[in-house]
């Protein structure tokens, strides 16, 4: 129990008045009153100003002192932690520009330009001036609703990019939680299918996989199925080589020059992807540097090869859209998996501090869990090796 009282604090005369546990009230001859916390850290005494009595009551000063003492006991710098609370929380527009400046070195110029332009056009008006820590699922849902069915492809990109900004803000300590994208999706109308709808609804993907299983085993068909199993980009699949594959650990280790953002990335291979690779490996006995899915005359398959497989199956969606199918499924059907895990599975840039919050080992384990569940979900009643 502290020695000071609320009445005693108001009537205290000039000087230093101790409350106990290193907390002091300092009263100057001018009558100004402020709080000071004295700590011992690494054998040295440190005096930390907590603020004026006008800003902190006695109870609040005790609470702040207890919090900073706890940080010091846990090995953190109490002054850094004090100043963290004093930093102003930026608006969404300010956080977007900070995220853009910090992350764009890992993006292609085209993606960096599109990232900023899409948020300037669709998000800055409705939510740009809101503090980033006040943006919740309802705010994002209301912002997306006018464009969700009107321009669905752009709306999904805006949703994902808002998530990138909010997760970056969390890593900077500007908000307590990651982006609430799962709840956002559940609060929006289903996007109608049609010629302008790029992504197949995830509930329809198992039927497509079953249909593909019944078709002749061509390289194009196998490449498309591998893309579906891994949620990878078409170019990444068509450029993949056997040397990138580690079947023993179940990883597809993609070098930086293969990736859109020029950052090396590992995809955890689920059972259907591994079964498909083992079958191809047995059939063609390739060399390590050989392409996994080569064109008939050598070299890479063209992007149109995978599109042609879809058209033959009478599917009116784009190859790239299956990444959105996976992302929507992850948001709606895997509520225990944090959003940054799904973003990392898609090789979207996730701030290192977010990954560190989950620890790198568990982050990879969660990605493996997510991709394994996706593989199982879309291969119901299928023999994947066929």
C-alpha positions in Angstrom: 0.0 0.0 0.0 1.4 3.4 -0.9 2.2 6.0 1.7 0.7 8.9 -0.2 -3.0 9.9 -0.3 -5.0 11.8 -2.8 -5.5 14.7 -0.3 -1.8 14.6 0.7 -0.8 14.8 -3.0 -2.9 17.9 -3.5 -1.6 19.6 -0.4 2.1 18.5 -0.6 4.7 21.2 -0.1 7.8 21.7 -2.3 10.1 18.8 -2.2 10.3 15.0 -2.9 7.5 12.8 -1.4 7.9 9.1 -1.6 5.0 6.7 -2.1 7.1 3.5 -1.9 8.5 1.1 -4.4 10.5 3.9 -6.1 7.5 6.2 -6.9 7.9 9.8 -5.9 5.9 13.0 -6.2 8.1 16.0 -7.0 6.7 19.4 -6.0 8.6 22.5 -7.2 8.5 26.0 -5.5 6.3 27.1 -8.4 3.7 24.6 -7.3 4.0 22.3 -10.3 3.7 18.6 -9.5 5.1 15.6 -11.4 5.8 11.9 -10.9 9.1 10.2 -10.9 10.0 6.5 -10.8 13.4 5.4 -9.5 14.6 1.9 -10.6 17.7 -0.2 -10.3 18.7 -1.8 -13.6 22.0 -3.6 -14.3 23.3 -2.2 -11.0 22.6 1.4 -11.9 20.0 3.8 -10.6 17.6 5.3 -13.2 15.1 8.1 -12.6 12.2 8.0 -15.0 9.7 10.8 -15.4 6.2 9.6 -15.7 4.4 12.9 -16.3 2.7 15.7 -14.5 0.1 15.3 -11.8 -2.4 17.0 -14.1 -1.9 14.1 -16.6 -1.7 11.2 -14.0 -3.6 10.8 -10.8 -2.0 9.0 -7.9 -3.7 5.8 -8.8 -2.6 6.1 -12.5 0.9 6.9 -11.4 1.0 3.8 -9.3 -0.3 1.7 -12.2 2.2 3.1 -14.6 5.1 2.6 -12.1 4.0 -1.0 -11.6 3.9 -1.6 -15.4 7.4 -0.1 -15.9 8.8 -2.1 -13.0 7.5 -5.3 -14.6 9.1 -4.3 -17.9 12.4 -3.8 -16.2 12.2 -7.2 -14.4 11.5 -8.8 -17.8 14.7 -7.3 -19.3 13.0 -4.5 -21.3 14.1 -0.9 -21.2 11.5 0.9 -19.1 12.1 4.3 -20.8 11.5 2.7 -24.2 8.3 1.2 -23.0 7.2 4.5 -21.4 7.9 6.4 -24.7 6.1 3.7 -26.7 2.8 4.7 -24.9 3.5 8.4 -25.7 3.9 8.0 -29.4 0.9 9.4 -31.4 -1.2 6.8 -33.2 -1.1 7.5 -36.9 -4.1 7.6 -39.2 -4.7 4.9 -41.8 -3.3 7.2 -44.5 -0.1 7.8 -42.5 0.3 4.1 -41.6 -0.2 3.2 -45.3 2.6 5.5 -46.3 4.9 4.2 -43.5 4.2 0.6 -44.6 4.8 1.5 -48.2 8.1 3.1 -47.4 9.3 0.1 -45.3 8.0 -2.7 -47.4 8.3 -1.6 -51.0 12.0 -2.6 -51.4 10.7 -6.2 -51.4 8.0 -5.5 -54.0 8.2 -5.2 -57.8 7.8 -1.6 -59.0 4.4 -2.5 -60.6 3.1 -4.0 -57.3 4.3 -1.1 -55.2 2.6 1.4 -57.5 -0.7 -0.6 -57.6 -0.6 -1.1 -53.8 -0.5 2.7 -53.1 -2.8 3.7 -55.9 -5.6 1.2 -55.0 -5.7 2.4 -51.4 -5.6 6.1 -52.4 -8.5 5.5 -54.7 -10.7 3.3 -52.6 -9.7 3.5 -48.9 -8.3 6.9 -48.1 -11.6 8.7 -48.6 -13.7 6.5 -46.2 -11.0 5.6 -43.6 -7.8 7.5 -44.4 -8.2 10.0 -41.5 -9.2 7.4 -39.0 -6.6 6.4 -36.3 -5.3 3.0 -37.3 -6.1 1.5 -33.9 -9.8 2.3 -34.3 -10.2 0.4 -37.6 -12.2 -2.8 -36.9 -14.1 -5.3 -39.0 -17.2 -3.2 -39.2 -15.2 -0.2 -40.5 -13.5 -2.2 -43.2 -16.8 -3.9 -44.2 -18.6 -0.6 -44.6 -15.6 0.7 -46.7 -15.6 -2.3 -49.0 -19.4 -2.8 -49.4 -19.8 -0.3 -52.3 -17.2 -2.0 -54.4 -17.4 -5.6 -53.2 -19.8 -6.8 -55.9 -19.3 -3.9 -58.4 -15.5 -4.5 -58.9 -14.9 -7.7 -57.0 -11.3 -8.4 -58.1 -10.2 -4.9 -57.0 -12.2 -5.1 -53.8 -10.4 -8.3 -52.8 -7.0 -6.7 -53.5 -8.0 -3.6 -51.4 -9.1 -5.9 -48.6 -5.7 -7.7 -48.7 -3.8 -4.5 -48.8 -5.7 -3.0 -45.9 -4.7 -6.2 -44.0 -1.1 -5.6 -44.9 -1.2 -2.0 -43.5 -3.0 -3.1 -40.3 -0.6 -6.0 -39.7 2.3 -3.6 -40.2 0.7 -1.2 -37.7 0.4 -4.0 -35.2 4.1 -4.8 -35.6 4.9 -1.1 -34.9 2.8 -1.1 -31.7 0.1 1.2 -33.1 -2.7 -1.3 -32.7 -3.2 -4.3 -30.4 -4.6 -6.8 -32.9 -3.9 -8.0 -36.4 -6.3 -7.2 -39.3 -9.8 -8.6 -38.7 -10.2 -9.9 -42.3 -12.1 -13.1 -41.4 -15.0 -11.2 -39.9 -15.0 -8.7 -42.8 -15.5 -11.4 -45.4 -18.4 -13.0 -43.4 -20.1 -9.6 -43.3 -20.1 -9.0 -47.1 -22.5 -10.3 -49.8 -21.3 -13.2 -51.9 -19.7 -12.0 -55.1 -21.8 -13.2 -58.1 -20.0 -15.4 -60.7 -19.7 -14.2 -64.3 -17.2 -13.3 -66.9 -15.7 -10.5 -64.8 -15.4 -12.7 -61.7 -11.8 -13.9 -61.6 -11.8 -16.3 -58.6 -13.8 -19.5 -58.3 -15.7 -19.7 -55.0 -13.7 -22.0 -52.8 -16.7 -24.4 -52.3 -16.5 -25.2 -56.0 -12.8 -26.0 -56.1 -13.2 -29.7 -55.0 -15.5 -30.4 -58.0 -12.9 -28.9 -60.3 -10.1 -31.0 -58.8 -12.3 -34.1 -59.2 -13.0 -33.2 -62.8 -9.2 -32.7 -63.5 -8.4 -36.1 -62.0 -10.6 -37.7 -64.6 -8.8 -36.0 -67.5 -5.7 -37.3 -69.4 -2.4 -36.9 -67.5 -0.9 -34.0 -69.4 1.8 -31.7 -68.2 -0.6 -28.7 -68.4 -3.1 -30.6 -66.3 -0.5 -31.6 -63.7 0.8 -28.0 -63.5 -2.7 -26.6 -62.9 -3.4 -29.2 -60.2 0.0 -28.4 -58.5 -1.0 -24.7 -58.6 -4.3 -25.5 -57.0 -2.7 -27.6 -54.2 -0.1 -24.9 -53.4 -2.0 -21.7 -54.1 1.2 -20.5 -56.0 1.4 -18.1 -58.9 1.3 -19.5 -62.5 4.9 -18.2 -63.2 6.2 -19.8 -60.0 4.8 -23.2 -61.0 5.9 -23.0 -64.6 9.5 -22.0 -63.5 9.8 -24.6 -60.8 12.7 -27.1 -61.0 13.3 -30.4 -59.3 16.3 -28.8 -57.4 13.8 -26.6 -55.6 11.9 -29.6 -54.2 12.8 -31.3 -50.9 10.3 -34.2 -50.6 11.8 -35.5 -47.4 11.0 -32.3 -45.5 7.9 -31.5 -47.7 9.2 -28.1 -48.8 9.3 -26.2 -52.1 12.2 -23.8 -51.7 11.7 -21.1 -54.3 14.8 -18.9 -55.0 14.5 -15.1 -55.0 14.7 -14.8 -58.8 11.6 -17.0 -59.2 9.5 -14.8 -57.0 7.4 -11.7 -57.8 8.7 -9.8 -54.8 12.3 -11.0 -55.4 12.4 -12.6 -51.9 13.2 -16.3 -51.5 10.2 -18.2 -50.2 9.3 -21.7 -49.0 5.9 -23.4 -49.6 5.0 -26.3 -47.4 3.9 -29.1 -49.6 0.7 -30.9 -48.6 -0.1 -34.6 -49.3 -1.7 -34.1 -52.7 1.2 -31.9 -54.0 3.7 -34.5 -52.8 1.8 -37.4 -54.4 1.7 -35.6 -57.7 5.4 -34.8 -57.6 6.3 -38.4 -56.7 4.3 -39.7 -59.6 5.9 -37.4 -62.1 9.3 -38.2 -60.6 8.7 -41.9 -61.1 7.5 -41.4 -64.7 10.3 -39.2 -66.1 13.4 -39.6 -63.9 14.5 -36.0 -64.3 17.8 -34.3 -63.5 17.8 -31.8 -60.6 17.9 -28.7 -62.9 15.1 -29.9 -65.1 11.8 -28.1 -65.1 9.1 -30.0 -63.2 6.5 -29.0 -65.8 8.3 -28.5 -69.1 6.7 -27.7 -72.4 6.5 -30.4 -75.0 9.4 -28.9 -77.0 11.4 -27.9 -74.0 11.5 -24.7 -72.0 8.6 -23.4 -69.9 5.0 -23.9 -70.4 3.1 -20.8 -71.5 0.6 -19.2 -69.2 -2.1 -20.0 -71.8 -1.4 -23.7 -71.4 -2.9 -23.6 -67.9 -5.8 -21.4 -69.1 -6.5 -23.8 -71.9 -6.9 -26.6 -69.3 -9.5 -24.5 -67.5 -11.3 -23.7 -70.7 -11.4 -27.4 -71.7 -13.0 -28.0 -68.3 -15.5 -25.2 -69.1 -14.4 -23.1 -66.1 -15.0 -19.3 -66.6 -12.4 -18.2 -64.1 -8.7 -17.2 -64.3 -5.8 -19.3 -63.2 -4.5 -16.5 -60.9 -7.9 -16.3 -59.2 -7.4 -19.5 -57.4 -5.1 -17.7 -55.0 -8.1 -15.6 -54.0 -10.1 -18.9 -53.7 -7.5 -20.1 -51.2 -7.4 -16.8 -49.3 -11.2 -16.7 -49.0 -11.3 -20.3 -47.7 -8.5 -19.5 -45.2 -10.4 -16.5 -43.9 -13.8 -18.2 -43.6 -12.9 -21.9 -42.8 -9.7 -21.7 -40.8 -10.6 -19.2 -38.0 -7.8 -20.5 -35.7 -5.1 -19.6 -38.2 -3.9 -15.9 -38.0 -4.3 -13.8 -41.1 -0.6 -13.2 -41.5 0.0 -16.9 -41.8 -2.3 -17.1 -44.9 -0.6 -14.0 -46.3 2.8 -15.7 -45.9 1.6 -18.9 -47.5 0.7 -16.7 -50.6 4.3 -15.2 -50.5 2.8 -11.8 -49.7 5.2 -9.6 -47.7 4.6 -9.9 -43.9 6.6 -7.6 -41.5 9.3 -9.5 -39.7 8.0 -8.3 -36.4 4.7 -10.0 -37.1 6.5 -13.3 -37.9 8.6 -12.9 -34.8 5.5 -12.5 -32.7 4.6 -16.1 -33.6 8.2 -17.3 -33.7 9.6 -18.4 -37.0 9.3 -22.1 -36.2 5.6 -21.9 -35.2 4.9 -19.6 -38.2 6.1 -22.3 -40.6 4.2 -25.0 -38.7 1.0 -23.0 -38.9 1.5 -22.6 -42.7 2.0 -26.3 -43.0 -1.2 -26.9 -41.0 -3.0 -24.4 -43.3 -1.8 -25.9 -46.6 -2.4 -29.4 -45.4 -6.0 -28.5 -44.5 -6.4 -26.8 -47.9 -5.1 -29.9 -49.7 -7.5 -32.2 -47.8 -10.5 -29.8 -48.4 -10.1 -29.7 -52.2 -9.3 -33.4 -52.8 -12.3 -34.9 -51.1 -12.9 -38.4 -52.6 -10.0 -37.9 -55.1 -7.0 -40.1 -55.8 -4.4 -37.4 -56.1 -1.7 -39.5 -57.8 -3.8 -40.1 -60.8 
